[in-house]
Amino acid sequence: GNPQHALKDKGVIDIGCSRHMTGNISYLSNFEEINKGYVAFGGNPKGGKITGKGKIMTGKLDFDDVYFVKGIKFNIFSVSLMCDKKNSVLFIDTECIVLSSDFKMPDENHVLLRVPRE
């Protein structure tokens, strides 16, 4: 099947997350076991133990160094890591769209606010 559709409705794009994570080991290729401590989620500082990492490939967008954290119900994708790869992330009322690095704003008059990234 289409790998993009396989992840549909199973991913969360997170602006506060510093790394990509999944709770489903079957999504990961090139899996390797690691011991990277814990990641906080659900209000718990030791929400989940990082026990592995791998790559998620969607066909158009690949996610490297995705941590495997047992107990996470969704794939969590980091906006900052996607932007580090020169992609743009657009949030609208019904969805989030990741745009390729060669996307250009058709009309700068559509930009209502611009804030430098820290």
C-alpha positions, 0 to 999 in steps of 0.5 A, a space after each residue: 500500500 501507500 506508505 503515506 496512507 498507512 501513517 494517515 490518522 496515526 501521526 501527530 505533528 508537535 511544535 514542542 517536541 525535539 525528536 521524532 518518536 513512534 510506539 509502533 516498531 513495525 513502522 521503523 526500518 534500519 532498527 537498532 536497539 539503543 538505551 537513550 533514557 526516558 522521554 516525557 509525555 502525558 505529564 510524566 517526566 519518565 513517560 516512556 523509555 527509549 529502547 531503539 531507533 530507526 527510520 520511517 519512510 513515507 515515500 516523499 518524506 523520510 524521518 531519520 533517527 525516529 526513537 521507539 518508545 513503547 506506550 506511545 499511541 501515535 507517531 510524533 513528528 517534530 516540527 523543528 527537525 522537519 524545519 532543520 531539513 529546510 522544509 516548511 510546515 503549514 498549519 491550517 484549521 483541518 490539517 498540517 501540511 509539510 512543504 518541500 524545501 523548494 516551495 516558494 510563497 506565491 505572493 508575499 502579501 499573504 504573509 501576515 506575520 514573520 518571526 525569526 526562528 530561535 
